Amino acid sequence: MNCKPGDLAQLKGLVVNTELNGRFLEVLSFACNGKGISAISPDGKTRWTSVKEGVHWFCKSNVPIFHSKKGTALEIGLVADSNLRPIRDPGDDAHDETLSWLPVPSREGVEA
């Protein structure tokens, strides 16, 4: 799984509604695991059915980007984990691999 509840995540790899790729969503809660499974949104207003295999999350957008079967625009919707890339603090033990690409800069000048 890419995400966990509370993550801020970016939409990636959508083949339908590709204009939504790159949008940021808040991951609210686990929805279901598998294709064709129904789940009720956390607000209890909408029933969603997964269309892909794998883990799905309920996510919230700052603007309505999800659409119910009735065509209502909604801020909360079902998103496959495979289409989400979390953005989170890597932690204190994280290693920045870009530092190994080139030597560390020195404050000492180079004589010509």
Stockholm file with secondary structure:
# STOCKHOLM 1.0

chainA/1-112         MNCKPGDLAQLKGLVVNTELNGRFLEVLSFACNGKGISAISPDGKTRWTSVKEGVHWFCKSNVPIFHSKKGTALEIGLVADSNLRPIRDPGDDAHDETLSWLPVPSREGVEA
#=GR chainA/1-112 SS CCCCTTCEEEECCCSSSGGGTTCEEEEEEEEEESTTCEEECTTSSCEEECCSSSEEEEEECSSCCEECTTCCEESEEEEEGGGEEEECCCCTTCCCGGGGTSCCCCSSCCCC
#=GC SS_cons         CCCCTTCEEEECCCSSSGGGTTCEEEEEEEEEESTTCEEECTTSSCEEECCSSSEEEEEECSSCCEECTTCCEESEEEEEGGGEEEECCCCTTCCCGGGGTSCCCCSSCCCC
//
